[in-house]
Amino acid sequence: MHKKEDAVVGIGIDIGSTAAKAAVVETDGAIAWTCVMPTGYSSVDAAERLRGELAAADYGVTGDDVRVVATGYGRVAVPYAHKVVTEITCHGTGAVRLFGDHGTVIDVGGQDTKVIQLKGGRVAKFAMNDKCAAGTGRFLEIMADRLGITQQQMADLARTGEPTKISSMCTVFAESEVISLIGRGEPRENIARGVIDSVVSRVATMAGQAAGAPYYLTGGLCENAFVVERLGELLGSPVTTSPQARFAGAIGAAIRAAALA
């Protein structure tokens, strides 16, 4: 959908450590367009590549009828942003739009995990794990590489595997555990199950300290059905997500941008 004549649009740019995303919210509040790409080496370069994708979709960032808000790990690297806003605020705003104004938002990013408590459509409190990659998308990426498979293949294998405990809290030591399991001939599906359970248990422990159900999952793992199922089992309540949920930060930034107009 391209922008309408004389319409004011809000553009959200979310530069994460792994993925860079953009979202456009039209005047009527509809989510009109989204885009995702690898962040790569440079956040500045990622911001420029997103600018190019926006321009190709007829969403220029310099018009009088456009406002841009940047968020995420590389939010200060977006020179065309009118304002920068923290990830917590933008993920909260995006989750309210996608899911509702009350509940616990779980965002599993490339390098951190955020748990955001929503009350009355606002962020009441939050917790973040950004000290260690264990319990993040990066951990799953490293372990999938070690097993020689994609993350989706790892999830598919894990469905048929028996639980295998991976106890290390540190990614480096956990990788050593996986290497040892491979060396002694542990079936790959069992290792895959152990890896995913390791991540999900850490995330569930964080989320369990929040306000409770309903639970919403945002971020790059929202399309991993096995992770969503296992997280719901450990939390004792279903976890709601959607394909758009991976864009929650960018959508929240776009909504904030539209409010600047």
Sequence and secondary structure as in RCSB ss.txt:
>XXXX:A:sequence
MHKKEDAVVGIGIDIGSTAAKAAVVETDGAIAWTCVMPTGYSSVDAAERLRGELAAADYGVTGDDVRVVATGYGR
VAVPYAHKVVTEITCHGTGAVRLFGDHGTVIDVGGQDTKVIQLKGGRVAKFAMNDKCAAGTGRFLEIMADRLGIT
QQQMADLARTGEPTKISSMCTVFAESEVISLIGRGEPRENIARGVIDSVVSRVATMAGQAAGAPYYLTGGLCENA
FVVERLGELLGSPVTTSPQARFAGAIGAAIRAAALA
>XXXX:A:secstr
    TT  EEEEEEE SSEEEEEEE TTS EEEEEEEE  S HHHHHHHHHHHHHHTT  SSSTTEEEEEESTTG
GG TT SEE  HHHHHHHHHHHHT SSEEEEEE SS EEEEEEETTEEEEEEEE S STTSHHHHHHHHHHHTS 
HHHHHHHHHH        SSHHHHHHHHHHHHHTT  HHHHHHHHHHHHHHHHHHHHTTSS SSEEEEETTTT H
HHHHHHHHHHTS EE  GGGGGHHHHHHHHHHHTT 
